[in-house]
Every structure is written in C-alpha cells, then in structure tokens.
C-alpha cells in the first residue's frame, strides 16, 4: 500500500490475521498525500468460512460487494472515494486529504451467495504536513483506476516518472479517474480504457524534459492535433500501458501562487455610536391597473364574446330548412305532424273497431292530399295497387 512506501505514513493493524475482518485498523497519513487501502476479498472470506469448513474441505470463492461510509453518516468524506469494478474484484478506498482531522470509516462486506455480512472499522488520522511545492499531473491513457491503485503498479509508474523528473524524491499526490474529469465511457472493446490522471509532487524543481513540454512550440503542436515528437532522451516508459500522454502534462508551481486572502473578521454586530442610520430609499410605486386590464379584463371580454357567438350559432342558425323549387319546406315539422296524425288515427281505430277502415288503407287514397280516386275497371292484370302518386314538390314528372 502507499503508506508503506514513505516514512510519514504509518498504520497499525489490530489482529487482522487472527480475528479476520472484524477488527479496527488505524492509519496516520499526512495532508496532501495519496491514501490507498485495498479491501481484500480473502480477508472477509475467512469470516464467512470458519475453520470447521476449512477442515471439511468446503471452500468458496464468493462474490462480494462492499459498502463504505463514514461512521454515523450516509456517505464518505469529500476527499475519500471508493471503487470496485466487479463483485469478484477487490475494492479500493483512495483519496488525498486536504485538511487535518480524523475520520472513522465503516466497511461492510456482503456475501452474494449466503448474504452474510462482515464489518470492518478504519480509523484514519490526518496530520498536517507541508505541501510539495512542485507538482505535475500526467494522463495515462491505457489504464483504469482499479489497475493503478495497487501498490506494485504505483511503484512502476513512479519509477518511470522519477527518471523523467530526474529525481528519486517523488511522491504520488493524487489519482483521479478520467470519468470524474468529464471523460466518456469507452466501448467494451479490447484496447479501450477509461484513462487515469496521476499527480506527483517533489521538493525539486522541474526537469528539462518537463520544461520542454511547456514551450510554446510544443504547445502549438498539441493544439494542432498533429503527431507530437517526444523531446530527445525524455521517453522513459518501461511498460507500454504506463506510458503518459505528452500533450496532457500540466505543471503546478505552488511557490508562485498567490496566497489565499485572509478570512473576514467577524464584528460584534452592534452599530458604532455617533452615526445615523440612513435606510435605503424605497422603490417607486407602481400602477398595477394596466397589468390587471391586460391579464384579467381583456381575456374576460374575449370569453364573453366567444360565448355569445357560440350561442347564436347553436340557437339562431338551426338547420332543418331546405329550399326546393323556390319554396320553403319545413321537413322536420312535417314529419313530426305526420307521426302525430298516424298515432291519433291508430288510437281511434283501436277504440272503435266496427267503423269502416281508414282512408289511408284504401288502394287509391293519397295520404298527403286526402283525395280519393275511383278504382279503375280493367281486365289487365298489371293494374297497380296504388295510382302513380306524384309529389307536387318533387322535381320529377310522372310517367304517362
């Protein structure tokens, strides 16, 4: 782990190997240095599988998920992050503290096979430390954050950067996933990675190779997105996956940064004597009548006009009047009266069944005019039952 590689990072593990994961682990880390802790699945597996099962020969390699939070809080501190790619991978807690203090982290491991849980407590004490004055950030394109956090990989990256910086007094300050900087998730294709930003610091000033990267000519090549030529003798990359992207190198000289302004002093809150309080002038009065007319009166008038127009269309312009041959026929009224007359006639027939049949049932009776034509005396079998009755309002003429 990162704390075992420098003199200022100590930790005390209380009986982890004997009592398993249910132990309290204490760390002491300085401000401005990378903290990394790997949650080993094997450690929690020992809690889920006691020694009795070990002798019985039933060993499991269960999938586990880790839940980490600050004690009595739902999430982690701002400077601390957690990552676990798959349930069969180890988890990592990593981050760079920015201020001294103490944090108690609770880690819960959930066994996906048996749904058992194991608990671990991390006590992280952060002590003040002087910030490294010269820092540089590098982008490693062919890496993911889970593959950079192991201590062995960090040592490999630091060895290459020590050659580039030309000093061994180099410390990793921070590691950031490219997705946290607005990067896009790559396609699930071999050879596509998320990318990682690695920030290192040192007491020694930047090397010539790093200063060449900041030259105007080199920056023009990067802005033109052309193939950048690496400065001579500066390509220190022992492993291809650890090679840096030269156009994304940023240098930070903290000695030239302006100090932050002091915090404002808090007064007593009492106005000093001898002065008069002058309240600010009230804003000018505003007339809201035009706004009321525009928002209320005008829409109300339009609604009334539309209602009157709709009432006129529905009740003043009723359909049912047709014009034929220049005369107006009230078709609806005619049908209505016809139905009433037939109804009255049927009622009279049912009341007096001894009377002669109604005229409407006779063969030569015109139901519209009430006229009765004499029957035709002819031997022709084609005599119609009813004479060709011509509608006086029809447009067609009867056949002769």
C-alpha positions in Angstrom: 0.0 0.0 0.0 1.0 3.6 -0.5 1.5 4.2 3.3 4.3 1.5 3.5 6.5 3.4 0.9 7.3 6.5 2.9 8.4 7.3 6.4 5.5 9.6 7.2 2.7 7.0 6.6 2.2 4.5 9.4 -0.7 2.2 10.2 -1.4 -0.3 12.9 -3.4 -3.4 12.1 -5.0 -4.9 15.2 -5.1 -8.7 14.8 -6.3 -8.8 11.2 -4.8 -12.2 10.6 -6.1 -13.8 13.8 -9.6 -12.2 14.2 -10.3 -11.7 10.5 -12.1 -8.7 9.1 -14.0 -7.7 12.3 -11.1 -5.6 13.5 -10.2 -2.0 13.9 -7.4 -0.7 11.6 -5.7 2.6 12.3 -3.9 4.8 9.8 -1.9 8.0 10.2 -1.5 9.9 7.0 -0.3 13.5 6.2 -2.2 16.2 4.3 -1.7 16.3 0.6 -0.5 12.7 0.1 -2.4 9.8 -1.6 -4.1 7.4 0.7 -4.9 3.9 -0.7 -6.4 0.9 1.1 -7.3 -2.3 -0.7 -10.3 -4.3 0.6 -9.1 -7.9 0.2 -11.9 -10.4 -0.5 -9.8 -13.2 1.0 -9.8 -11.4 4.4 -13.6 -11.2 4.5 -13.9 -14.7 3.1 -12.2 -16.0 6.2 -15.0 -14.6 8.3 -17.6 -16.2 6.1 -15.9 -19.6 6.2 -14.8 -20.7 9.7 -12.0 -23.2 10.4 -14.5 -26.0 10.7 -15.4 -25.7 7.0 -11.7 -25.4 6.1 -11.0 -28.9 7.6 -14.2 -30.2 6.0 -12.8 -29.3 2.5 -15.7 -26.8 1.7 -14.0 -23.7 0.5 -15.8 -21.0 -1.5 -14.7 -18.1 -3.6 -17.9 -16.0 -3.2 -18.8 -12.8 -4.9 -18.8 -9.8 -2.6 -19.9 -6.2 -2.6 -18.6 -3.6 -0.3 -20.4 -0.7 1.3 -18.3 2.1 2.8 -19.5 5.2 4.7 -18.3 7.5 7.4 -19.4 6.5 10.9 -22.8 8.0 11.7 -23.0 9.5 8.2 -24.5 8.1 5.0 -21.6 8.7 2.7 -17.8 9.0 2.7 -15.8 12.2 3.4 -15.3 14.5 0.5 -11.7 13.6 -0.1 -12.2 9.8 0.0 -13.6 7.7 -2.8 -14.4 4.0 -3.3 -14.3 1.9 -6.3 -15.0 -1.8 -7.2 -15.3 -2.9 -10.8 -16.9 -6.3 -10.3 -18.1 -8.4 -7.3 -15.2 -10.8 -7.8 -12.6 -8.0 -7.6 -11.1 -6.3 -4.6 -12.4 -2.9 -3.6 -10.2 0.3 -3.1 -10.6 3.3 -0.8 -8.4 6.1 -2.1 -8.1 9.9 -2.0 -6.0 12.8 -0.9 -6.9 14.6 2.3 -6.9 18.4 2.2 -7.1 19.3 5.9 -6.1 17.6 9.2 -8.6 15.7 11.2 -9.9 12.3 12.0 -12.3 10.0 10.1 -13.8 6.7 11.1 -14.9 4.6 8.1 -17.2 1.6 8.3 -16.8 -1.1 5.7 -19.5 -3.7 5.2 -18.9 -6.8 3.0 -21.9 -8.6 1.7 -21.6 -12.2 0.6 -23.7 -12.6 -2.6 -24.0 -16.4 -2.1 -25.1 -16.6 1.6 -26.0 -12.9 2.1 -23.9 -12.8 5.2 -22.2 -9.5 6.2 -18.9 -8.7 7.8 -17.8 -5.3 9.3 -14.5 -3.6 9.4 -13.6 -0.2 11.0 -10.9 2.1 9.6 -9.6 4.9 11.8 -7.8 7.5 9.7 -5.9 10.2 11.4 -4.8 13.1 9.2 -1.9 15.1 10.4 -0.7 18.5 9.0 2.2 18.4 6.5 3.8 20.9 4.2 2.6 20.7 0.6 5.1 19.7 -2.0 5.9 22.9 -3.9 6.4 21.5 -7.4 3.7 19.2 -8.7 2.9 17.7 -12.2 -0.1 15.9 -13.5 0.2 13.1 -16.1 -2.5 11.3 -18.1 -2.1 7.6 -18.6 -4.4 6.6 -21.5 -4.1 2.8 -21.3 -5.0 2.4 -17.7 -8.1 2.2 -15.4 -8.2 3.5 -11.9 -8.6 0.0 -10.4 -5.4 -1.1 -12.2 -3.4 1.9 -10.9 -4.3 1.8 -7.2 -2.4 -1.4 -6.3 1.0 -0.6 -4.7 3.0 -2.6 -7.3 1.6 -0.6 -10.2 2.1 2.7 -8.4 5.8 1.8 -7.9 6.2 1.0 -11.6 4.6 4.4 -12.6 6.7 6.3 -10.0 9.9 4.7 -11.3 9.2 6.0 -14.8 8.3 9.4 -13.6 11.4 9.6 -11.4 13.5 9.2 -14.5 11.5 11.8 -16.3 11.8 14.2 -13.3 15.4 13.3 -12.7 14.9 12.8 -9.0 14.0 10.0 -6.6 12.3 12.3 -4.1 9.0 11.9 -5.8 5.6 11.2 -4.2 2.2 10.4 -5.7 -0.2 13.1 -4.7 -3.4 12.1 -6.2 -5.0 9.6 -8.6 -8.2 10.6 -10.5 -10.4 8.6 -12.9 -10.8 10.3 -16.3 -14.6 9.8 -15.9 -14.5 12.2 -13.0 -13.0 14.8 -15.3 -15.8 14.6 -17.9 -14.4 11.7 -19.9 -16.6 9.3 -21.8 -17.1 5.6 -21.0 -15.2 3.6 -23.7 -16.8 0.9 -25.8 -16.5 -2.7 -24.5 -13.7 -3.5 -26.9 -10.3 -4.8 -26.1 -7.7 -2.0 -26.0 -10.2 0.7 -24.9 -9.7 2.1 -21.4 -11.1 5.0 -19.4 -7.7 6.7 -18.6 -6.3 7.8 -15.3 -4.7 11.2 -14.2 -1.7 10.7 -11.8 -0.5 13.7 -9.9 3.0 13.7 -8.4 5.0 16.2 -6.3 8.6 16.9 -5.3 10.8 19.3 -3.5 13.0 19.5 -6.5 12.3 21.9 -9.4 11.0 20.5 -12.8 13.5 18.8 -15.1 14.4 19.9 -18.6 12.1 17.4 -20.2 9.1 18.7 -18.3 10.0 22.3 -19.1 10.3 21.5 -22.8 6.7 20.3 -22.8 5.6 23.8 -21.7 7.5 25.5 -24.5 5.3 27.5 -27.0 6.4 25.4 -30.0 5.4 22.2 -28.3 2.1 23.6 -27.3 1.4 24.6 -30.9 1.9 21.1 -32.0 -0.5 19.8 -29.4 -3.1 22.4 -30.3 -2.9 21.5 -34.0 -3.5 17.8 -33.0 -0.5 16.7 -35.1 1.8 13.9 -34.2 3.8 15.2 -31.3 7.5 14.4 -31.3 8.7 13.4 -27.9 11.8 15.5 -26.7 15.0 13.6 -27.2 16.1 11.5 -24.3 12.8 12.0 -22.4 10.8 8.9 -23.2 11.1 6.9 -20.0 8.4 4.2 -20.4 9.3 0.7 -19.4 5.8 -0.7 -19.7 3.6 0.4 -22.7 0.4 0.5 -20.5 2.1 3.1 -18.2 3.1 5.5 -21.0 1.9 9.1 -20.5 0.2 11.4 -23.0 2.6 14.2 -23.5 0.1 16.8 -24.6 -1.9 16.5 -21.3 1.0 17.2 -19.0 0.3 20.1 -16.5 2.9 21.7 -14.2 2.0 23.4 -11.0 4.4 25.7 -9.2 2.9 26.3 -5.8 5.6 28.8 -4.9 4.3 31.3 -7.4 0.7 31.0 -6.5 -0.8 33.9 -4.6 -1.8 33.1 -1.0 -5.5 32.9 -0.3 -6.9 36.1 1.2 -7.5 36.0 5.0 -10.9 35.2 6.3 -13.0 38.3 7.1 -13.2 39.3 10.7 -16.5 38.9 12.4 -17.7 42.1 14.2 -19.8 42.4 17.3 -23.0 43.2 15.3 -23.5 46.5 17.2 -23.7 49.8 15.2 -21.0 52.2 16.3 -22.2 55.3 18.1 -22.1 58.7 16.6 -23.6 57.8 13.3 -27.2 57.9 12.0 -28.7 55.1 10.2 -29.9 56.0 6.7 -32.2 53.4 5.4 -32.2 52.8 1.6 -34.9 54.6 -0.4 -38.0 52.5 -1.1 -38.6 51.7 -4.7 -41.0 53.9 -6.6 -44.7 53.0 -6.5 -46.1 51.1 -9.4 -49.5 51.2 -11.1 -50.9 47.7 -11.5 -54.2 48.7 -13.2 -52.8 48.3 -16.8 -51.5 44.9 -15.8 -54.9 43.9 -14.4 -56.7 45.0 -17.5 -54.3 43.1 -19.8 -54.3 39.9 -17.7 -57.9 39.8 -16.5 -60.3 42.2 -18.2 -59.3 41.6 -21.8 -59.4 37.8 -21.6 -62.8 38.0 -19.8 -64.3 40.2 -22.6 -63.0 37.8 -25.3 -64.5 34.9 -23.4 -67.9 36.6 -23.3 -67.8 37.4 -27.0 -67.0 33.8 -27.9 -69.8 32.5 -25.7 -72.4 34.9 -27.4 -71.1 33.9 -30.8 -71.4 30.2 -30.0 -74.9 30.7 -28.6 -76.0 32.5 -31.8 -74.6 29.7 -33.9 -76.3 26.9 -31.9 -79.7 28.5 -31.3 -80.1 31.2 -34.0 -78.9 29.3 -37.0 -80.7 26.0 -36.6 -80.7 23.6 -39.6 -83.7 21.8 -41.0 -85.0 24.3 -43.5 -84.4 23.4 -47.1 -85.5 25.1 -50.3 -86.9 23.2 -53.2 -88.4 24.8 -56.4 -88.2 28.2 -54.7 -90.5 27.2 -51.8 -89.6 26.6 -48.2 -90.5 23.1 -46.8 -90.4 22.6 -43.1 -89.3 18.9 -43.4 -88.8 18.3 -39.7 -92.2 19.8 -38.7 -93.9 17.9 -41.5 -92.6 14.5 -40.3 -93.5 15.4 -36.8 -97.1 16.2 -37.6 -97.3 13.1 -39.8 -96.3 10.9 -36.9 -98.8 12.6 -34.6 -101.7 12.2 -37.1 -100.9 8.5 -37.7 -100.7 7.9 -33.9 -104.1 9.6 -33.4 -105.6 7.5 -36.2 -104.3 4.2 -34.8 -105.8 5.2 -31.4 -109.2 5.9 -32.9 -109.1 2.5 -34.8 -108.3 0.7 -31.6 -111.2 2.4 -29.8 -113.9 1.7 -32.4 -113.2 -1.4 -34.4 -116.7 -1.5 -36.1 -116.1 1.5 -38.3 -115.0 1.3 -41.8 -111.3 1.0 -42.5 -109.4 4.3 -42.6 -108.9 6.1 -45.8 -105.2 5.6 -45.6 -105.6 1.9 -46.0 -107.6 2.2 -49.3 -105.8 1.5 -52.5 -106.5 4.8 -54.2 -106.0 7.1 -51.3 -103.5 9.9 -51.4 -102.1 10.2 -47.9 -100.7 13.7 -48.4 -103.7 15.5 -50.0 -106.5 13.3 -48.7 -108.1 12.8 -52.1 -109.6 9.5 -53.2 -109.5 8.4 -56.8 -112.1 6.0 -58.3 -110.9 2.5 -58.9 -110.0 1.5 -62.5 -112.1 -1.2 -64.1 -109.9 -3.1 -66.4 -109.1 -6.7 -67.1 -105.4 -6.1 -67.3 -103.5 -7.9 -64.6 -100.9 -5.1 -64.4 -103.2 -2.6 -62.7 -101.2 -1.0 -59.9 -102.5 -1.2 -56.4 -101.9 2.5 -55.9 -102.0 5.0 -58.6 -98.8 6.8 -59.5 -99.0 9.5 -57.0 -97.0 12.5 -57.9 -95.4 14.6 -55.2 -96.2 18.2 -56.1 -92.9 19.2 -54.6 -90.9 16.6 -56.4 -88.6 17.5 -59.3 -89.6 14.5 -61.4 -92.7 14.1 -63.6 -94.9 11.0 -63.5 -94.7 8.6 -66.5 -97.6 8.5 -68.9 
